[in-house]
Amino acid sequence: MVKELTSGNPSKLILSYSVPLLIGNIFQQLYSMVDTIIVGKSIGVDALAAVGATGGLSFLVIGFATGLTSGFAVIAAQKFGAKDMDGLRHSVGISIILSVFTTIVLTALSLLASKPLLKLMNTPDNIIGDSQKFINIIFMGMACTMFYNMIACILRAIGDSKTPLYFLIVASILNVILDLVFILVFHMGVEGAAWATVISQGVAGALCLIYAMKKYSILKLTKKDFKYDSKFAWKHWKLGLPMALQFSVTAIGVLVLQSSLNLFGSDKIAAYTAASKVEQLLTQPAGTFGITMANYAGQNLGAGRIDRVKEGVKKCSMITLIFAVAASIILLLFGRPLTSLFVDGNKIAVFESAQTYLTVIAIFLPVLNMLFVYRNVLQGIGRSFMPFMAGVFELIARTICAFTLPTMIGFTGICLAGPIAWFRQQYH
């Protein structure tokens, strides 16, 4: 259902909006983890490393698409908060046009650049073949990813955080089934895991669209809603591009770091991949509260309630810090058993490296959680330049760390690069 975030207790609104979104994000992360678990357990460490070596490339392109659609949806949230339904529908129409154009360009460029980038990242010879197969399928399915993200962001902009959750649950179950069928029955290897992800996202997007068209009359578009208005389109680009570039700038830092990590060989890559999946699962609340605050801030800005934006920031900061402490405790106490989901028990060196990563991350999680809140609030009120510049400083920090720390303290230097970059963002 549609949910206005412009009146009522901010804490209750933030939590009630966030819970379905959090469950959806966890399910999305779980089906990503299932890919990794099945690949690591049934195919082996090298296959796990091959999938993990594509993480930076995937983040670079998919992150750009996600940031773009999130930025477009800020306009929709502002129009909804101002009760301008004609403006809302026009925003959705423009977002669709811009998303289709972006999908075509991104798909073509990413497929052309995948192999050269994998080589540039020092991807080991024993895994580069599988890495390219996996990431090319993910890139070919760009339309499915963009489609789902766009519909989900629009629904969240009008306060409906539950519908994307329901269809993500369906997609998650489908992804697990397809993983098992493609990898264990048809022996498709890493390609099977990639196809399972793409097909599942496509199904989630299609279901979201059908539901939105039938459920919400305010989203029923007509021909006039697709009328291209260059000034209005530019407003979308002004919010979407900085958010997209922020993801991409961060991803470039990840790529640089991945290049340094790849020099340590398959075991370290596999350890980093497994530990990263555990980290991503436990940092879902931070990302969820960030998305919530972007829409909360957007709606309240549209309604002229800056006072509620400030109050919401204070309340959400307290909530997210509680989640950060809880996640840190879990990482410190249960890091190894969680890592064992991805790697066979006889890989002692892999476990030790993974625990090193998780220990470092656990110490600095509160910083990351606060970043999500403040960065997304700025984006929600249309001030996306500062978050973008924070991403630039993160890129600089990651790059410096990638070329210096590993030579001094080895794999631990790789683990410290992220937290140091978070501090640079927080400072700026």
Disulfide bonds with the S-S distance in Angstrom:
none
